[in-house]
Every structure is written in C-alpha cells, then in structure tokens.
Amino acid sequence: MEGEAVHDRHRPSSSRHGQPVRRHAGGRCRSWTASPSTPTRTTRASRGQWDASEHLDDRPRGLTRSSSRLSAGIPGRLLCSRSGTTNSASSRRSRRRSSPLRGTEPATTKTCPRGDAGRATTGRPCSSPFCQPNVDGLFLFPLRRRDRVRGLAVGLYYPDGAPKSSIAAVKLALDESRRAWSLIADDLELSVQAEVAQRGPMLTLTCDIDCSYVAELYRLPGRAPRHEAWARDRRQADGTAVARPETEREVQAPTVCSRTGESGAAHAAARAAAARVASRSWRASTSRTPSSASIRRGGGADRGAPGSQGCLCQKSSRTSQTASTTSRAYMTTGVRPDTDFFLWKITDRYEALGELGAALNATPLAGWLRDARTRTSRRRMASQYTNGAAGAANRATGLPLSRRVPLREATTVVRAARGGPPPRDGRAHHDRA
Amino acid sequence: MKKFPGIKNHTTYSFGIDDQEFMTAFECAEPADFMHLMLRLRDSEASAYTERDTPIFVGQHVTIREALAALDGASARVEL
C-alpha cells in the first residue's frame, strides 16, 4: 500500500499463522492498537469500541499521556494502520500523530484491496486490523473520567448527552424485537404502556411499543365528553378483522369519569383518558387470550406450581398464566456470562414448547441469540429416589411413562448470542466474535 | 426442606426425554438461604450418587419487559 507508513519499535520476530510477515506499507494510524504478549483475537466488540474511538482524533492531552505510558510499557506496541486513507489532510494528521513513534511496521500478508479498505475506512473503520496479520489485538483505553474525552463513550449517548448517530438503528431494532415478542408469544406478551399528554386541546397518546393508535371522542349521557384511546399492535391493526379488545368493555364509563372529578369538559376528558390508560385493560390486542389466576396442579398435590399461591416469589405481574400454561422470565445478566435470560414454561401441552421456540425464532431478537438450551422435565407423583411408600409405588411397573404421569413442566433456557447479525449501533456490549 | 421454609423446591424428572435424570428448580427470596441449603444437601446420601450437578442457572424473576431491557442495555447506560 502506498502512503506513509506508521511505525514503531515493534519488530515481530515470528510470523503469524506460519506466514512470513511482510512490511505493511502505508495507511494511516487512527486506531491505537498494540500487539500484546499473548495473542488476543480481535472481536467485533472491539470493533464496536473503536467505532467510538473515531473521536480520538481530537483526544485531549490526558489520553495522549495515557497512550504514551502504555506504549512505553509494552514493548510490542504496534500502531494499527488504517489503510486506504490517502488524502493530504489525513497524511498530515498521521505524520503528526506518528511523530513520537519510531521503527518500522511489518507488512501484511493479507492485503486489503484498496476499494474495500476505503470503504472500511469510512464504514467499518476497525475492519482494517483484520487485514493486518501483524495485529493481534486491540487495546482499549478505559478512562475513569470519561468526560475528559469528549466523544469517547459507551452506549447510545455521548458524555454530553448528545445521541450517537446510531441511535435510530438501535431504537428500531429494539422496537422490532419488543413488538414481535408482543405479537407471537401469547403468554409472554408485552402489554402496551401508553401515556397521554395534553397540550391545550391536543391529546397525545404515546406507547412504548410500536403500536397503532386509535382514539375516540364521544359524549356520555349527562357527563363530560370522554376521550377513549387505546393502543394495539400494528399487525393487529393491519389485519382486516381488528376487534376492540374485550377488556375495553370492562371499564365502566362512570368509574372513569368519577376519577376525573373535574367539571371542565376538556380537562375532564383528558383526565379520563389518562385514567383509562392507567387501567390494566390497556393491553395489546393479543391479550384477549383467556387467562386465569389458577394453575392446574400436577402430580404432586402438595406442591404448588410456580406462580401459585404457595410460591414465595409469586407476583402476578411477573408471571403470565393461562389455564394450562405458565411462563416466567428470569434475567441472568451479570450473573452468568454465557446466558442473559431464560424462560420457564410450564404447560400441559407438549406442543406449547415448540410454539414457544417458534415464537422466539420469529422475533428479530432470534438473530441475536445463539445456543438456545432447553431442559425438559416432567413432574411425577413422587420421586423414585425416595424410600417412602409413595416413591416405591411409583417405580416403573411396565406402564408407559406418558400414561402414568402427564407432562407438566419444561424449561427453556435461552442464551444470548455471540454471532448473528452484525451490530448496527457500535455498542461495546455487542460481543460477536 | 422443612428447615428452610423460605425456599420452594420444584423437582422434576427428565429420564428418557432429556440429557439429565432430573432437574431441581428452587425459588427463594434470598440467595444466601439457598447456599445454606446446598451446603446441607452436600452431606446427604443422595449427593454421593450425583454425578454432575451443573449447569446451574441463577436468575432473577422479572417481567419479560425487564429481561429484554437488560438484554439490550436499555435499562442502563454504561459509565466508564
């Protein structure tokens, strides 16, 4: 490659992957990389980080000092060449940046085509290290005072609160995931959380899930005009047979209006709408599934199913129950690095397990998941491992197991993915090697 | 289990339908209680016949909304 080479004291004595190391000529140093003593595989997460490091162009002195200290302490330091940048301004920057550096940089054995490199420079700036076999890893610079480095941020916002350019794509992905989840998994649907805001005569209804909004205004006999608005999922609205949720009828108009306690028509209407939104009947249309608070008990009569009255952790808002199905969500984020959450599905229907898996696969979230583990088990009348009479009587006597004990429980464990679609937001936690 | 009233046990069996013999699921409000229970069960006779007791998944019971929020990081902004 042409252009100015960025060099340092790094002179690798061995080749990588058995290939001879040639001089990597040219390119611009944008990303601060180093070759650690132990080769580290570069991950996409690193690339996501380096997306943010674009802003290191204007890094303050603090970072420069940190980099200098790091470079002084690591003999194998190597500045990554960001190939394909040949404009003069970039050359000047590169020359200025490389001034404290000495030595030569070994060449690559896997040359990036100029066109790809150019695109990589603008679109995926951290792809370039993969074209350099002499780069074994990326060193990141965690800072205790992030505000000292403007532009270096993790997350969707910069330290000054300004949103990153990728925030739109991130929001879209999240909305899609949540909406699809709400649609497909009946017993794990996300209820729509709506808010009504009033500015003068204008009522604004917003929902946290991508929904279709329906608003009605009518006058009850002898009462103030009443706004009604509800949210439902877009796919339901797109269908031909969009019915009003049955739960909508459960809220009596006098109840709603009495909560307002206002005489002004417009204000009362707004309060009525707000009260309506706050009621539990504000759910997506998919919530019309018949639900019941009771759980059919399995073989062990003394054992209540999770979520039943005997459960310590029973919270109705956290447990989705139907007549024959219970689904519970558990979060393992920060507890187990290989999993992020798991679902516990308790059902009498074996098909429900497949339906849950299909629902997961149908969500946009499925593209971000990998290695879904399932643990299937069923409840018995009594344990065969016990010495009691009940356990002894329950030992196999020739009857098929399915005739003896109905299917009761199954657990689906879902592991968050490494792999899947490339991150579109450049966030650091997208570790997708 | 009577000594640990704060822990609810759900033991189910998997022989023939999955890779393990049985599964145990515990619910408790305080993980420390569960640790004490496991410590007691280590001395039980059945524990000697247990070849493998992993993996163990410890999860916090949340709504699916909270689980998704934690999954995509929407619930928190990382501070360096």
Boltz contact constraints between the chains, C-beta under 6 A:
constraints:
  - contact:
      token1: [A, 142]
      token2: [B, 80]
      max_distance: 6.0
  - contact:
      token1: [A, 143]
      token2: [B, 80]
      max_distance: 6.0
  - contact:
      token1: [A, 146]
      token2: [B, 80]
      max_distance: 6.0
  - contact:
      token1: [A, 154]
      token2: [B, 78]
      max_distance: 6.0
  - contact:
      token1: [A, 155]
      token2: [B, 77]
      max_distance: 6.0
  - contact:
      token1: [A, 155]
      token2: [B, 78]
      max_distance: 6.0
  - contact:
      token1: [A, 174]
      token2: [B, 72]
      max_distance: 6.0
  - contact:
      token1: [A, 188]
      token2: [B, 64]
      max_distance: 6.0
  - contact:
      token1: [A, 190]
      token2: [B, 65]
      max_distance: 6.0
  - contact:
      token1: [A, 311]
      token2: [B, 8]
      max_distance: 6.0
  - contact:
      token1: [A, 312]
      token2: [B, 8]
      max_distance: 6.0
  - contact:
      token1: [A, 312]
      token2: [B, 27]
      max_distance: 6.0
  - contact:
      token1: [A, 312]
      token2: [B, 29]
      max_distance: 6.0
  - contact:
      token1: [A, 313]
      token2: [B, 27]
      max_distance: 6.0
  - contact:
      token1: [A, 313]
      token2: [B, 61]
      max_distance: 6.0
  - contact:
      token1: [A, 318]
      token2: [B, 61]
      max_distance: 6.0
  - contact:
      token1: [A, 318]
      token2: [B, 63]
      max_distance: 6.0
  - contact:
      token1: [A, 329]
      token2: [B, 62]
      max_distance: 6.0
  - contact:
      token1: [A, 329]
      token2: [B, 64]
      max_distance: 6.0
  - contact:
      token1: [A, 329]
      token2: [B, 67]
      max_distance: 6.0
  - contact:
      token1: [A, 330]
      token2: [B, 59]
      max_distance: 6.0
  - contact:
      token1: [A, 330]
      token2: [B, 61]
      max_distance: 6.0
  - contact:
      token1: [A, 331]
      token2: [B, 59]
      max_distance: 6.0
  - contact:
      token1: [A, 331]
      token2: [B, 60]
      max_distance: 6.0
  - contact:
      token1: [A, 331]
      token2: [B, 62]
      max_distance: 6.0
  - contact:
      token1: [A, 331]
      token2: [B, 67]
      max_distance: 6.0
  - contact:
      token1: [A, 331]
      token2: [B, 70]
      max_distance: 6.0
  - contact:
      token1: [A, 332]
      token2: [B, 59]
      max_distance: 6.0
  - contact:
      token1: [A, 333]
      token2: [B, 70]
      max_distance: 6.0
  - contact:
      token1: [A, 335]
      token2: [B, 58]
      max_distance: 6.0
  - contact:
      token1: [A, 340]
      token2: [B, 71]
      max_distance: 6.0
  - contact:
      token1: [A, 341]
      token2: [B, 67]
      max_distance: 6.0
  - contact:
      token1: [A, 342]
      token2: [B, 57]
      max_distance: 6.0
  - contact:
      token1: [A, 342]
      token2: [B, 59]
      max_distance: 6.0
  - contact:
      token1: [A, 375]
      token2: [B, 23]
      max_distance: 6.0
  - contact:
      token1: [A, 376]
      token2: [B, 17]
      max_distance: 6.0
  - contact:
      token1: [A, 376]
      token2: [B, 18]
      max_distance: 6.0
  - contact:
      token1: [A, 377]
      token2: [B, 12]
      max_distance: 6.0
  - contact:
      token1: [A, 377]
      token2: [B, 13]
      max_distance: 6.0
  - contact:
      token1: [A, 377]
      token2: [B, 14]
      max_distance: 6.0
  - contact:
      token1: [A, 377]
      token2: [B, 23]
      max_distance: 6.0
  - contact:
      token1: [A, 378]
      token2: [B, 12]
      max_distance: 6.0
  - contact:
      token1: [A, 379]
      token2: [B, 12]
      max_distance: 6.0
  - contact:
      token1: [A, 380]
      token2: [B, 13]
      max_distance: 6.0
  - contact:
      token1: [A, 409]
      token2: [B, 12]
      max_distance: 6.0
  - contact:
      token1: [A, 429]
      token2: [B, 73]
      max_distance: 6.0
